[in-house]
Amino acid sequence: MATDIVRYTLEGTTAIVTMDDGKANALSYPMIDGLLDAYARAEREARAMVLVGRPDKFCAGFDLKVVMSGPDAARELMRRGGDLLMKLYAAPFPLVVACTGHALAGGALLVLTGDYRVGAHGSYRIGLNEVSIGMPLPVLAVEMARDRLAPAALAHATLGGLAYGPDEAVAAGYLDAVVPADQLVVRAAQEAARLGAFSRPAYRATKERLRGKTIAYITSTMQDDMVRLMSPG
């Protein structure tokens, strides 16, 4: 169902899901729940899905108010967000990400879930910047980065905490293409329609073979990793 921060429209056979909390598009509980509801609806009635952010802000990552309120609260939010990321990463239909602006930490992981990722031209950054601000990367982030980023960029993007502008993000592997902002959603929808015309059973089975081992490893280690991540020292 649509909410006040996650909008869902069906255009032909493509679900257009837009995140807009009026601020930084943080992965709060309402945002996560709204995205899960939109995903479930798209799975029922669409052949492909486009995930869009708000102008200049795609997603700022996990809600810092919750993360900073204590380790138990942070762990639960990140577990819930990790479940969302794995569901999107394993989506049995094509998922196209239209990156409208800044996508940092968990927001960069949201970009990486897309089968095709197109960004708008602009002065924004995409990256896993956790190490640069004193936070270790969870296994989930490391393994998704290993799957999706260019091998030559992997260490810089994780250990180096680098965040990239749109054109640099293409070379690093965060994005597949960059277009003018006013063409972004149109281009994403075109790609979603192209991929959505493929056989869903063939698409789903191929994605399982491509990503299944990574998803199984992340899922099996997530709980213990979150405990270690949020432990003092």
Steps between C-alpha positions, in 0.01 A plus 500: 500500500608858446606710799579866548872433448491212247283552193401218266366538147456241228594624153414228253669192641764694699465599866649843575589522871606844625661568838444850638502574873555871432851477646793265432296186424646312794427130543266544795245240602221678308721517190600135525140389556379715211760349267413147608132567432581648159725204415224253590250685283745515207561128530126439466412735216806627312760354269774738619559768762676838500624640832532881503623746763409864560683780314867517608449235770467135410556349845720601795517151650370378834317745725775643723254594776425131549859383446634742761230417756676179606647174371181296529297757308773534237530125461126452451472782245797369302363146511167622365677706236723206412192288440369768263829520312517123455139488380569768240830339399323168442190650336358249248422785261726774357581781742631827353637770730465868401758673719386860541773622734708420807514128585727429794554196724171305497386723215792381287399141578148582382654614170694173477179292519399622154544276197550819300596827668469836330600824670419864438774746415573711805737592782417217737690199636445125513704284733558281801659764721475315832872440559577867438265596786620232740251219437583150375318366197266208567542175310187591302667814360834333429341209312263717297792726409705195403215383276426828325800733499791493258784289650747787467267728700407257777772582755473876441120488530500296823828538694553845350146617568490682167181661376472567128337756276260359238750453217761352736227272639457344155870408486489368858194286431232678702319621187453371146419834338455871574241721328361853545274522805189574294552175306578278797164337572418464131830323436453276803147410395619418148762263636246345738260440212777341293602264778140439603424358157729204572365171631454537875591136576821534297584834662431373851701180452796687354502751784490217753808348337674837481431622855378201698831414668560858609146537636520166686832598660379846604177359641674225696754739656286812549383445856845417642661777297257759634582392857872538434448828316317658791724362776722748685860507371 
